[in-house]
Amino acid sequence: MVIRSEDDDLWIRRFHPSPDGAVPLVCFPHAGGSASAYFAFSESLSPSVQVLAVQYPGRQDRRWEAPGRTVAELADAVTAALADRPGRPVALFGHSMGGAIAFEVARRLEARDRAPVALFVSGRRAPSRHREALGAEPPTDEEIVAELKRLGGTDAAVLGDAALMRMLLPVVRADYRVAGSYRGEPGAAVGCPLTVLVGDRDPETTIEEAGAWRAHTTGAFGMRVCPGGHFFIEANRPEAIDVIADVLLPVGGV
């Protein structure tokens, strides 16, 4: 279920009300994901943390729009939406592709003197670590389905529904191109505290690749290794939420 409240804009969704004093936590979905991927996060953290989920174009209530083309394009648009929002500074959380976008949004907010209070990156290797990605060359439908099965995180009922897959595949293909083409600027870093989460069996991000994020902040750095694969945050949601709470507690978010 996607709810658009009166103070939401095109890019932001909110599922549960929170008091004005709660720290806003802006959550960025993975490739192929949508704002509703963070409904459970919102349910668990509300009302102490105001979860705001980013809705990329090309899915759910934005399904008629063309998907984003680059991390920079998406980061620019989300930054503009967040910079215009009144209230206290935000925290950012991104999983997989969403981690790269969250990092770039954090850099842009800092350049506007709207530095986030914290950045959480989950299941994403550091910008200084590169691999050949599925998005480097146009993948076939079969390759995309095989990749979704390999990584997990997509319901088997969805994978077996031909009509749903016809809608999903173009979005996933576009997102893989976005994630695969991303290259962080040399020496790119943020000044806010950075916490990294990684699964101990994630085929997309090794523990070493996750630890390399340390070079991308001049602020405090922490890392939590969780049991599981690429979508360890689904099986270990309480642990991920505890990590968020531990960081946001000192700034009044919990």
N, C-alpha and C positions, 0 to 999 in steps of 0.2 A: 504494500500500500504506500502510495506517495502522497504526502500532504503538502500543499502549498499554502502557508499562512500569509496574512496580509503583508508582513514585513519581509517575506522571502522575495528574491528576485529570480531572474532566469536561471541562475547558476546554483542557487542554494535551496536545500530542502530541510525542513525541520519536522520531526515526528512527534516530539513530546515537549510540553512547555517546561520552562525552567525559570527560576527567579532572575531578576536583573543582575544580581551579584555573581551569578555563576560564570565561570570561565568558558567562553565559547571554544569548542574543539571542532575544527573544520576537518572533515574526513574525505579523503580522495580515493575513489574506487580503483580496483585493478583493471587490467585490459579486459574488455567485454563486460565489465561490471557497471552498475548503476547506483544511484543514491540509496536505493532500498537495501543494498548490501550492508548498510550500517544501521538498519532498524534495530537489530538486537543490541548493538553497542549503545544506541540511544536509550533503549529500554533499561539497560543495566546501569548506565551512568546518570540518568535523569533521577531527580531534578538537580543534583549537585553540579553536574556538568551539562552545559547546553551543547548537545551534538548537532552540528550543522553539516549535512552531507552534500557534497558537490554532485551536481547532475551534469554530466558531459552531454554535448549534443549527439543526436543519433539514437537515443534510447528512451524508453518509457514515454513520458509526456513531451519529450523532445525528439521523438523518433522520426519526424519528418525533416529534421535538419541534417545537413551533412556532418559526419563525424569530424573531429579535429584532425589536423594534419601533422602537427609537431608538438613536442612538449612545450616549446617556447610559446606557441600560439595559445595553447590551453592555459599556460601559466599567466600570460598577459591578461587574458579575459577574466580569470578567477581573481587575480590581483586587483583589477579594476573594480570588480564587484565587492571585494572585501574592503578595499580602501575607502569606499564610500559608505560603509556601514558605521553607524554611530556606536558608541560604547567602548568597553575595555578591549585591550589587545587580545588576540586570539592565540590558541595553540593549534598546531597542525599535525595531522596523522595521515600517512599514505601507505598503502600496501602495493607492492610490486610496481607496476607502471605509476600508480598513484604516489609512490614514494619519490620518484623522480620529479613529478609535477609539484608535490608539496615542497620539496627542496628549492625548486626554482621560484615558487611563490614566496617562500621565506626570504630568499635573496631580494626579490623585488619589493616586498614589504619593508625590509630593512632600508632599502634605498629611498623609500618614501617616509622614513622615520616612523614607521608603523611596525616595528620589530615584533615578531611573535614571542610569546613567553616561553614556548617550548616547541620543538619539532620531534616527531616520532616517525621513523622510517621502518617499515616492516617488509621482509621478503624482497629486498632490492639491494643489489650490489652497489658499491660506492661508484660515483661518477668517474673516478679514476680507474675503474676496472671494466674492461670491455670484453664482450664475447660476440661471436657470430650468432645473430638472432634469427628466428623464423621470419621476422619482418624485413630482413635484409633483401630478400627476393620475394616477389609475389607468390604466396603460398596457395596451394590448391585447397579446395574444400576438404578433401580427405586428410591433407596434412594438418589443417587446423583442427579437425575433429580428433585426430590422433594426439595432437598436442594437448587439447583440453582433457582428454582421458588420462594422459600421462601426468599432468599436473594436479588433477582432481579439482574440486571446488565447483564443478558444474554438475547439477543434478542429472542422474542417469535418465530420468523421465524427459528432461529437456533435450538431451542428446538423442533420444529416440523419437522425438516429435519433429517430423519433417517440416511442418508449418513454422514452428518456433525457430528451427535451425535456419530456415530461409531468411528470417528476420535477423537472427543473431550473427550469422557468418560474416556479412559485410561489415558489421560493427567490430567484430573481433579482428578481422583482417586489417581494418584501418588502425585499430589500437595496437596491433603487433607492429605495424609500420611505424607508429609513433614511438613505441617503446624501443624498437630495434634501432631506430635512427638517432636516438638520443646520445649526445656526447657532451658531457659537462665541460665548461670552460676550464682551461688549465689553472689550477690553484683556486678554483671556486670554493668558497666557504661561507658559512653563516656565523653570526656572533652569538646566536641564542643557544641554549642547552639542546643537545641532540641525543636522543635515545634510539638505539637500533634494536630491533627484534628479528630473529632469524630462526628457522627450523633446522634442527640438527641433521635432517635428511632432505633438505630442499635441493632439488636438482638444478635450480636456477640461481641460487645464491649460496656459496660456501660460507663457512664461518669466517675464513680469512677475508673473503670479498666483503662480507658485512663489516668486519672489524676495520677495514680500510676507510670507512666513513669517519674515523677519528681525525683524519687529516682535513676534513671538510667542515670543521667548526673550530672557532677560537674560544668557544664557551665550554661548559661542562659536557663530558661525554660518558655515556653508559651503554652497555649492551646486554641483552638477555637472550640466551640460547634456549629455545623451547623444543620439546620433543615434537617431531612431525615433519611433514614435507612442505611444499610451497604454500599450502593453505592451512598451515598450523594454527593460524588465528581462529579458524572455525572450531577445531577440536579443542583448542586451548584458550577459548575466549576469556574465561575467568582470569587466567594468568596475564593475558594481555591487558585486561581492564585493571588488574592490580598494578601493573607497571605504570599505566597512565595515571592512576590515582596517586601512586607514590610520588610521581613527579609534580602533579598539579596541586597536591595538598598544601605545600608551602606557599603557593600563590593564591590560595583561597578557592580552588576549584572543587574541593571535595570536603 
